Amino acid sequence: MTPSSAQAALLTFCTVISLGSVGLVLSIAVPEGGNNWFWLMTLSPLAGVYYWTKASRKEEIKVKMVLSDDGNNVSEILVRGDDVQVEQMRRELKMSEKGMIYVKGIFET
């Protein structure tokens, strides 16, 4: 997975708002600092940079196929990995869990 520039921008924006709120509270609580507390907002791009450098990760799914006794047919497929990735794989391959029956949702076509 690669980092998203939209998520980095959103994170930076939310950090600007948060640090602005902290600056407002500190300017009221510690009036000796005056409006200098709002300079904290200049640190907000660091949140986007931190996200951009740390957000990438490698996804890995392990698949094991178990053959039937006669060796001709696959009887089970064991999948191990991240829940989101396994669910996406299951949905795309139209597989169901052992002993479960797939019921089509009302929003599916």
N, CA, C and O atoms as a GROMACS GRO file, in nm:
protein
  436
    1MET      N    1   0.085  -0.118   0.000
    1MET     CA    2   0.000   0.000   0.000
    1MET      C    3   0.089   0.123   0.000
    1MET      O    4   0.192   0.127   0.068
    2THR      N    5   0.050   0.221  -0.075
    2THR     CA    6   0.128   0.344  -0.084
    2THR      C    7   0.054   0.458  -0.015
    2THR      O    8  -0.069   0.454  -0.004
    3PRO      N    9   0.126   0.558   0.033
    3PRO     CA   10   0.060   0.671   0.098
    3PRO      C   11  -0.023   0.752  -0.001
    3PRO      O   12   0.009   0.759  -0.120
    4SER      N   13  -0.129   0.813   0.049
    4SER     CA   14  -0.219   0.892  -0.034
    4SER      C   15  -0.195   1.041  -0.008
    4SER      O   16  -0.189   1.084   0.107
    5SER      N   17  -0.182   1.118  -0.115
    5SER     CA   18  -0.161   1.262  -0.098
    5SER      C   19  -0.285   1.329  -0.041
    5SER      O   20  -0.274   1.428   0.031
    6ALA      N   21  -0.404   1.278  -0.072
    6ALA     CA   22  -0.527   1.334  -0.017
    6ALA      C   23  -0.533   1.312   0.134
    6ALA      O   24  -0.574   1.401   0.208
    7GLN      N   25  -0.493   1.193   0.179
    7GLN     CA   26  -0.493   1.167   0.323
    7GLN      C   27  -0.388   1.251   0.394
    7GLN      O   28  -0.410   1.297   0.506
    8ALA      N   29  -0.274   1.273   0.331
    8ALA     CA   30  -0.170   1.358   0.390
    8ALA      C   31  -0.220   1.501   0.402
    8ALA      O   32  -0.195   1.567   0.503
    9ALA      N   33  -0.291   1.551   0.299
    9ALA     CA   34  -0.346   1.686   0.304
    9ALA      C   35  -0.453   1.698   0.411
    9ALA      O   36  -0.458   1.798   0.483
   10LEU      N   37  -0.540   1.597   0.422
   10LEU     CA   38  -0.643   1.599   0.526
   10LEU      C   39  -0.581   1.597   0.664
   10LEU      O   40  -0.625   1.670   0.753
   11LEU      N   41  -0.480   1.515   0.683
   11LEU     CA   42  -0.413   1.508   0.812
   11LEU      C   43  -0.347   1.641   0.847
   11LEU      O   44  -0.354   1.685   0.962
   12THR      N   45  -0.285   1.705   0.750
   12THR     CA   46  -0.223   1.836   0.773
   12THR      C   47  -0.329   1.940   0.809
   12THR      O   48  -0.309   2.019   0.901
   13PHE      N   49  -0.442   1.940   0.737
   13PHE     CA   50  -0.550   2.034   0.765
   13PHE      C   51  -0.606   2.013   0.906
   13PHE      O   52  -0.627   2.110   0.980
   14CYS      N   53  -0.632   1.889   0.943
   14CYS     CA   54  -0.684   1.860   1.077
   14CYS      C   55  -0.585   1.902   1.185
   14CYS      O   56  -0.624   1.949   1.292
   15THR      N   57  -0.456   1.885   1.158
   15THR     CA   58  -0.354   1.925   1.254
   15THR      C   59  -0.348   2.077   1.267
   15THR      O   60  -0.326   2.128   1.376
   16VAL      N   61  -0.366   2.150   1.156
   16VAL     CA   62  -0.371   2.297   1.162
   16VAL      C   63  -0.485   2.342   1.252
   16VAL      O   64  -0.467   2.429   1.337
   17ILE      N   65  -0.603   2.283   1.233
   17ILE     CA   66  -0.720   2.319   1.314
   17ILE      C   67  -0.694   2.286   1.461
   17ILE      O   68  -0.725   2.366   1.549
   18SER      N   69  -0.638   2.168   1.487
   18SER     CA   70  -0.613   2.126   1.625
   18SER      C   71  -0.511   2.216   1.694
   18SER      O   72  -0.531   2.258   1.808
   19LEU      N   73  -0.401   2.245   1.624
   19LEU     CA   74  -0.298   2.330   1.685
   19LEU      C   75  -0.347   2.475   1.698
   19LEU      O   76  -0.304   2.546   1.789
   20GLY      N   77  -0.435   2.518   1.609
   20GLY     CA   78  -0.497   2.650   1.624
   20GLY      C   79  -0.583   2.657   1.749
   20GLY      O   80  -0.585   2.758   1.819
   21SER      N   81  -0.655   2.548   1.776
   21SER     CA   82  -0.737   2.542   1.897
   21SER      C   83  -0.649   2.542   2.022
   21SER      O   84  -0.681   2.608   2.121
   22VAL      N   85  -0.539   2.468   2.017
   22VAL     CA   86  -0.445   2.467   2.130
   22VAL      C   87  -0.387   2.606   2.150
   22VAL      O   88  -0.374   2.653   2.263
   23GLY      N   89  -0.352   2.674   2.040
   23GLY     CA   90  -0.299   2.810   2.049
   23GLY      C   91  -0.400   2.906   2.109
   23GLY      O   92  -0.363   2.993   2.188
   24LEU      N   93  -0.528   2.892   2.074
   24LEU     CA   94  -0.633   2.977   2.131
   24LEU      C   95  -0.646   2.954   2.281
   24LEU      O   96  -0.654   3.049   2.358
   25VAL      N   97  -0.649   2.828   2.322
   25VAL     CA   98  -0.661   2.796   2.465
   25VAL      C   99  -0.539   2.848   2.541
   25VAL      O  100  -0.553   2.905   2.650
   26LEU      N  101  -0.420   2.829   2.485
   26LEU     CA  102  -0.300   2.875   2.554
   26LEU      C  103  -0.292   3.028   2.559
   26LEU      O  104  -0.241   3.084   2.657
   27SER      N  105  -0.342   3.097   2.454
   27SER     CA  106  -0.340   3.244   2.458
   27SER      C  107  -0.435   3.298   2.564
   27SER      O  108  -0.414   3.407   2.616
   28ILE      N  109  -0.540   3.223   2.594
   28ILE     CA  110  -0.632   3.265   2.700
   28ILE      C  111  -0.577   3.225   2.837
   28ILE      O  112  -0.583   3.303   2.932
   29ALA      N  113  -0.523   3.102   2.848
   29ALA     CA  114  -0.476   3.052   2.976
   29ALA      C  115  -0.344   3.116   3.019
   29ALA      O  116  -0.323   3.140   3.138
   30VAL      N  117  -0.257   3.145   2.925
   30VAL     CA  118  -0.127   3.204   2.956
   30VAL      C  119  -0.115   3.333   2.874
   30VAL      O  120  -0.052   3.332   2.768
   31PRO      N  121  -0.173   3.441   2.920
   31PRO     CA  122  -0.175   3.565   2.840
   31PRO      C  123  -0.036   3.628   2.821
   31PRO      O  124  -0.020   3.714   2.736
   32GLU      N  125   0.062   3.585   2.900
   32GLU     CA  126   0.197   3.641   2.883
   32GLU      C  127   0.256   3.607   2.746
   32GLU      O  128   0.340   3.681   2.695
   33GLY      N  129   0.212   3.497   2.687
   33GLY     CA  130   0.263   3.455   2.556
   33GLY      C  131   0.200   3.534   2.443
   33GLY      O  132   0.252   3.535   2.331
   34GLY      N  133   0.088   3.599   2.470
   34GLY     CA  134   0.019   3.676   2.366
   34GLY      C  135  -0.030   3.586   2.253
   34GLY      O  136  -0.077   3.475   2.275
   35ASN      N  137  -0.018   3.638   2.131
   35ASN     CA  138  -0.062   3.561   2.014
   35ASN      C  139   0.049   3.472   1.958
   35ASN      O  140   0.033   3.412   1.852
   36ASN      N  141   0.160   3.465   2.029
   36ASN     CA  142   0.271   3.381   1.982
   36ASN      C  143   0.237   3.232   1.986
   36ASN      O  144   0.303   3.152   1.920
   37TRP      N  145   0.136   3.194   2.062
   37TRP     CA  146   0.097   3.054   2.071
   37TRP      C  147   0.045   3.002   1.937
   37TRP      O  148   0.049   2.881   1.912
   38PHE      N  149  -0.002   3.091   1.853
   38PHE     CA  150  -0.055   3.046   1.724
   38PHE      C  151   0.055   3.002   1.628
   38PHE      O  152   0.026   2.942   1.525
   39TRP      N  153   0.181   3.032   1.661
   39TRP     CA  154   0.292   2.985   1.580
   39TRP      C  155   0.304   2.832   1.584
   39TRP      O  156   0.374   2.773   1.503
   40LEU      N  157   0.234   2.770   1.679
   40LEU     CA  158   0.233   2.623   1.684
   40LEU      C  159   0.176   2.563   1.556
   40LEU      O  160   0.210   2.451   1.518
   41MET      N  161   0.088   2.637   1.489
   41MET     CA  162   0.024   2.586   1.368
   41MET      C  163   0.125   2.565   1.255
   41MET      O  164   0.098   2.490   1.161
   42THR      N  165   0.241   2.630   1.263
   42THR     CA  166   0.341   2.610   1.158
   42THR      C  167   0.403   2.470   1.164
   42THR      O  168   0.472   2.429   1.070
   43LEU      N  169   0.380   2.398   1.272
   43LEU     CA  170   0.431   2.261   1.285
   43LEU      C  171   0.341   2.159   1.216
   43LEU      O  172   0.380   2.042   1.204
   44SER      N  173   0.223   2.198   1.172
   44SER     CA  174   0.127   2.103   1.117
   44SER      C  175   0.176   2.031   0.991
   44SER      O  176   0.140   1.914   0.974
   45PRO      N  177   0.254   2.090   0.902
   45PRO     CA  178   0.303   2.011   0.787
   45PRO      C  179   0.388   1.891   0.828
   45PRO      O  180   0.404   1.797   0.750
   46LEU      N  181   0.443   1.894   0.948
   46LEU     CA  182   0.522   1.779   0.994
   46LEU      C  183   0.435   1.654   1.007
   46LEU      O  184   0.484   1.543   0.990
   47ALA      N  185   0.306   1.673   1.039
   47ALA     CA  186   0.216   1.557   1.048
   47ALA      C  187   0.200   1.492   0.911
   47ALA      O  188   0.201   1.370   0.900
   48GLY      N  189   0.185   1.574   0.806
   48GLY     CA  190   0.174   1.519   0.671
   48GLY      C  191   0.302   1.452   0.626
   48GLY      O  192   0.298   1.347   0.561
   49VAL      N  193   0.416   1.510   0.660
   49VAL     CA  194   0.545   1.451   0.623
   49VAL      C  195   0.564   1.318   0.697
   49VAL      O  196   0.612   1.221   0.638
   50TYR      N  197   0.528   1.314   0.824
   50TYR     CA  198   0.540   1.190   0.901
   50TYR      C  199   0.452   1.081   0.840
   50TYR      O  200   0.496   0.967   0.824
   51TYR      N  201   0.328   1.116   0.805
   51TYR     CA  202   0.239   1.018   0.742
   51TYR      C  203   0.298   0.970   0.610
   51TYR      O  204   0.300   0.851   0.582
   52TRP      N  205   0.348   1.064   0.530
   52TRP     CA  206   0.399   1.029   0.397
   52TRP      C  207   0.517   0.933   0.404
   52TRP      O  208   0.532   0.846   0.318
   53THR      N  209   0.602   0.949   0.506
   53THR     CA  210   0.720   0.862   0.516
   53THR      C  211   0.689   0.728   0.583
   53THR      O  212   0.760   0.631   0.557
   54LYS      N  213   0.588   0.721   0.666
   54LYS     CA  214   0.561   0.599   0.742
   54LYS      C  215   0.440   0.519   0.694
   54LYS      O  216   0.415   0.411   0.747
   55ALA      N  217   0.364   0.569   0.596
   55ALA     CA  218   0.235   0.508   0.562
   55ALA      C  219   0.247   0.385   0.472
   55ALA      O  220   0.153   0.306   0.468
   56SER      N  221   0.355   0.366   0.402
   56SER     CA  222   0.362   0.252   0.311
   56SER      C  223   0.384   0.123   0.390
   56SER      O  224   0.455   0.120   0.490
   57ARG      N  225   0.320   0.018   0.341
   57ARG     CA  226   0.338  -0.113   0.403
   57ARG      C  227   0.318  -0.220   0.297
   57ARG      O  228   0.252  -0.198   0.196
   58LYS      N  229   0.373  -0.333   0.322
   58LYS     CA  230   0.366  -0.444   0.228
   58LYS      C  231   0.258  -0.542   0.277
   58LYS      O  232   0.261  -0.588   0.390
   59GLU      N  233   0.165  -0.571   0.189
   59GLU     CA  234   0.058  -0.666   0.222
   59GLU      C  235   0.100  -0.806   0.180
   59GLU      O  236   0.160  -0.823   0.073
   60GLU      N  237   0.070  -0.904   0.262
   60GLU     CA  238   0.107  -1.041   0.231
   60GLU      C  239  -0.007  -1.134   0.268
   60GLU      O  240  -0.062  -1.126   0.378
   61ILE      N  241  -0.042  -1.221   0.177
   61ILE     CA  242  -0.145  -1.322   0.201
   61ILE      C  243  -0.083  -1.458   0.169
   61ILE      O  244  -0.020  -1.475   0.064
   62LYS      N  245  -0.102  -1.554   0.259
   62LYS     CA  246  -0.052  -1.690   0.236
   62LYS      C  247  -0.171  -1.780   0.205
   62LYS      O  248  -0.272  -1.777   0.275
   63VAL      N  249  -0.158  -1.858   0.100
   63VAL     CA  250  -0.265  -1.946   0.054
   63VAL      C  251  -0.214  -2.089   0.053
   63VAL      O  252  -0.105  -2.117   0.002
   64LYS      N  253  -0.293  -2.180   0.109
   64LYS     CA  254  -0.259  -2.322   0.110
   64LYS      C  255  -0.378  -2.399   0.053
   64LYS      O  256  -0.491  -2.384   0.101
   65MET      N  257  -0.354  -2.480  -0.048
   65MET     CA  258  -0.460  -2.558  -0.110
   65MET      C  259  -0.450  -2.703  -0.062
   65MET      O  260  -0.344  -2.764  -0.071
   66VAL      N  261  -0.560  -2.756  -0.011
   66VAL     CA  262  -0.565  -2.893   0.039
   66VAL      C  263  -0.641  -2.976  -0.064
   66VAL      O  264  -0.756  -2.947  -0.096
   67LEU      N  265  -0.575  -3.080  -0.114
   67LEU     CA  266  -0.637  -3.166  -0.214
   67LEU      C  267  -0.720  -3.275  -0.149
   67LEU      O  268  -0.696  -3.313  -0.034
   68SER      N  269  -0.816  -3.323  -0.223
   68SER     CA  270  -0.898  -3.434  -0.174
   68SER      C  271  -0.814  -3.562  -0.177
   68SER      O  272  -0.701  -3.563  -0.225
   69ASP      N  273  -0.871  -3.670  -0.125
   69ASP     CA  274  -0.797  -3.797  -0.114
   69ASP      C  275  -0.754  -3.853  -0.249
   69ASP      O  276  -0.648  -3.914  -0.261
   70ASP      N  277  -0.837  -3.833  -0.351
   70ASP     CA  278  -0.800  -3.887  -0.482
   70ASP      C  279  -0.697  -3.798  -0.553
   70ASP      O  280  -0.640  -3.840  -0.654
   71GLY      N  281  -0.673  -3.678  -0.504
   71GLY     CA  282  -0.569  -3.591  -0.556
   71GLY      C  283  -0.607  -3.513  -0.680
   71GLY      O  284  -0.524  -3.443  -0.738
   72ASN      N  285  -0.732  -3.524  -0.722
   72ASN     CA  286  -0.775  -3.455  -0.843
   72ASN      C  287  -0.843  -3.321  -0.815
   72ASN      O  288  -0.829  -3.228  -0.895
   73ASN      N  289  -0.913  -3.308  -0.706
   73ASN     CA  290  -0.991  -3.188  -0.677
   73ASN      C  291  -0.939  -3.118  -0.553
   73ASN      O  292  -0.890  -3.181  -0.459
   74VAL      N  293  -0.951  -2.987  -0.555
   74VAL     CA  294  -0.916  -2.908  -0.437
   74VAL      C  295  -1.036  -2.909  -0.344
   74VAL      O  296  -1.145  -2.870  -0.384
   75SER      N  297  -1.016  -2.955  -0.221
   75SER     CA  298  -1.129  -2.960  -0.128
   75SER      C  299  -1.134  -2.839  -0.036
   75SER      O  300  -1.242  -2.799   0.007
   76GLU      N  301  -1.018  -2.780  -0.004
   76GLU     CA  302  -1.014  -2.663   0.082
   76GLU      C  303  -0.903  -2.569   0.038
   76GLU      O  304  -0.801  -2.612  -0.016
   77ILE      N  305  -0.925  -2.441   0.062
   77ILE     CA  306  -0.821  -2.340   0.042
   77ILE      C  307  -0.809  -2.265   0.174
   77ILE      O  308  -0.905  -2.202   0.218
   78LEU      N  309  -0.692  -2.272   0.236
   78LEU     CA  310  -0.668  -2.202   0.362
   78LEU      C  311  -0.597  -2.071   0.331
   78LEU      O  312  -0.494  -2.070   0.264
   79VAL      N  313  -0.652  -1.959   0.380
   79VAL     CA  314  -0.598  -1.827   0.352
   79VAL      C  315  -0.563  -1.760   0.483
   79VAL      O  316  -0.642  -1.762   0.578
   80ARG      N  317  -0.443  -1.702   0.489
   80ARG     CA  318  -0.397  -1.633   0.609
   80ARG      C  319  -0.342  -1.497   0.568
   80ARG      O  320  -0.261  -1.488   0.477
   81GLY      N  321  -0.386  -1.390   0.637
   81GLY     CA  322  -0.338  -1.256   0.605
   81GLY      C  323  -0.420  -1.150   0.676
   81GLY      O  324  -0.495  -1.181   0.770
   82ASP      N  325  -0.407  -1.027   0.632
   82ASP     CA  326  -0.480  -0.915   0.689
   82ASP      C  327  -0.629  -0.933   0.662
   82ASP      O  328  -0.668  -0.975   0.554
   83ASP      N  329  -0.713  -0.901   0.761
   83ASP     CA  330  -0.857  -0.922   0.749
   83ASP      C  331  -0.916  -0.851   0.628
   83ASP      O  332  -0.998  -0.909   0.556
   84VAL      N  333  -0.877  -0.728   0.604
   84VAL     CA  334  -0.932  -0.650   0.493
   84VAL      C  335  -0.892  -0.713   0.360
   84VAL      O  336  -0.975  -0.725   0.270
   85GLN      N  337  -0.766  -0.752   0.347
   85GLN     CA  338  -0.719  -0.811   0.223
   85GLN      C  339  -0.782  -0.948   0.198
   85GLN      O  340  -0.816  -0.981   0.084
   86VAL      N  341  -0.798  -1.028   0.303
   86VAL     CA  342  -0.861  -1.160   0.287
   86VAL      C  343  -1.007  -1.142   0.248
   86VAL      O  344  -1.057  -1.216   0.163
   87GLU      N  345  -1.076  -1.047   0.307
   87GLU     CA  346  -1.216  -1.022   0.273
   87GLU      C  347  -1.229  -0.974   0.129
   87GLU      O  348  -1.321  -1.016   0.058
   88GLN      N  349  -1.139  -0.888   0.085
   88GLN     CA  350  -1.140  -0.840  -0.053
   88GLN      C  351  -1.114  -0.955  -0.150
   88GLN      O  352  -1.180  -0.964  -0.254
   89MET      N  353  -1.021  -1.043  -0.117
   89MET     CA  354  -0.992  -1.159  -0.200
   89MET      C  355  -1.112  -1.252  -0.207
   89MET      O  356  -1.146  -1.302  -0.314
   90ARG      N  357  -1.177  -1.275  -0.093
   90ARG     CA  358  -1.294  -1.362  -0.088
   90ARG      C  359  -1.407  -1.306  -0.174
   90ARG      O  360  -1.474  -1.380  -0.245
   91ARG      N  361  -1.427  -1.174  -0.166
   91ARG     CA  362  -1.534  -1.109  -0.241
   91ARG      C  363  -1.507  -1.115  -0.392
   91ARG      O  364  -1.597  -1.143  -0.471
   92GLU      N  365  -1.381  -1.088  -0.432
   92GLU     CA  366  -1.348  -1.087  -0.575
   92GLU      C  367  -1.353  -1.226  -0.637
   92GLU      O  368  -1.392  -1.241  -0.753
   93LEU      N  369  -1.313  -1.328  -0.561
   93LEU     CA  370  -1.315  -1.465  -0.613
   93LEU      C  371  -1.447  -1.536  -0.588
   93LEU      O  372  -1.464  -1.651  -0.627
   94LYS      N  373  -1.541  -1.466  -0.522
   94LYS     CA  374  -1.674  -1.520  -0.490
   94LYS      C  375  -1.664  -1.653  -0.415
   94LYS      O  376  -1.729  -1.752  -0.450
   95MET      N  377  -1.581  -1.651  -0.310
   95MET     CA  378  -1.564  -1.769  -0.226
   95MET      C  379  -1.642  -1.748  -0.096
   95MET      O  380  -1.673  -1.635  -0.059
   96SER      N  381  -1.672  -1.856  -0.028
   96SER     CA  382  -1.737  -1.846   0.102
   96SER      C  383  -1.660  -1.930   0.202
   96SER      O  384  -1.585  -2.020   0.166
   97GLU      N  385  -1.681  -1.899   0.329
   97GLU     CA  386  -1.614  -1.976   0.434
   97GLU      C  387  -1.671  -2.116   0.439
   97GLU      O  388  -1.784  -2.141   0.395
   98LYS      N  389  -1.592  -2.207   0.492
   98LYS     CA  390  -1.634  -2.347   0.500
   98LYS      C  391  -1.760  -2.357   0.585
   98LYS      O  392  -1.764  -2.308   0.698
   99GLY      N  393  -1.862  -2.421   0.531
   99GLY     CA  394  -1.986  -2.439   0.604
   99GLY      C  395  -2.081  -2.321   0.594
   99GLY      O  396  -2.189  -2.324   0.653
  100MET      N  397  -2.043  -2.216   0.522
  100MET     CA  398  -2.127  -2.097   0.510
  100MET      C  399  -2.187  -2.092   0.370
  100MET      O  400  -2.128  -2.141   0.274
  101ILE      N  401  -2.303  -2.032   0.359
  101ILE     CA  402  -2.368  -2.012   0.231
  101ILE      C  403  -2.370  -1.862   0.202
  101ILE      O  404  -2.407  -1.783   0.289
  102TYR      N  405  -2.330  -1.823   0.082
  102TYR     CA  406  -2.324  -1.681   0.046
  102TYR      C  407  -2.465  -1.632   0.014
  102TYR      O  408  -2.537  -1.690  -0.067
  103VAL      N  409  -2.503  -1.523   0.082
  103VAL     CA  410  -2.632  -1.460   0.058
  103VAL      C  411  -2.604  -1.323   0.000
  103VAL      O  412  -2.533  -1.243   0.060
  104LYS      N  413  -2.660  -1.296  -0.117
  104LYS     CA  414  -2.637  -1.170  -0.186
  104LYS      C  415  -2.702  -1.056  -0.108
  104LYS      O  416  -2.816  -1.068  -0.063
  105GLY      N  417  -2.628  -0.945  -0.091
  105GLY     CA  418  -2.679  -0.830  -0.019
  105GLY      C  419  -2.779  -0.752  -0.104
  105GLY      O  420  -2.788  -0.772  -0.225
  106ILE      N  421  -2.854  -0.663  -0.040
  106ILE     CA  422  -2.957  -0.588  -0.113
  106ILE      C  423  -2.898  -0.483  -0.206
  106ILE      O  424  -2.964  -0.442  -0.301
  107PHE      N  425  -2.774  -0.439  -0.180
  107PHE     CA  426  -2.710  -0.338  -0.264
  107PHE      C  427  -2.620  -0.396  -0.371
  107PHE      O  428  -2.564  -0.322  -0.452
  108GLU      N  429  -2.604  -0.527  -0.374
  108GLU     CA  430  -2.519  -0.592  -0.473
  108GLU      C  431  -2.599  -0.616  -0.601
  108GLU      O  432  -2.719  -0.643  -0.598
  109THR      N  433  -2.528  -0.606  -0.713
  109THR     CA  434  -2.597  -0.628  -0.840
  109THR      C  435  -2.582  -0.769  -0.889
  109THR      O  436  -2.634  -0.804  -0.995
   0.00000   0.00000   0.00000
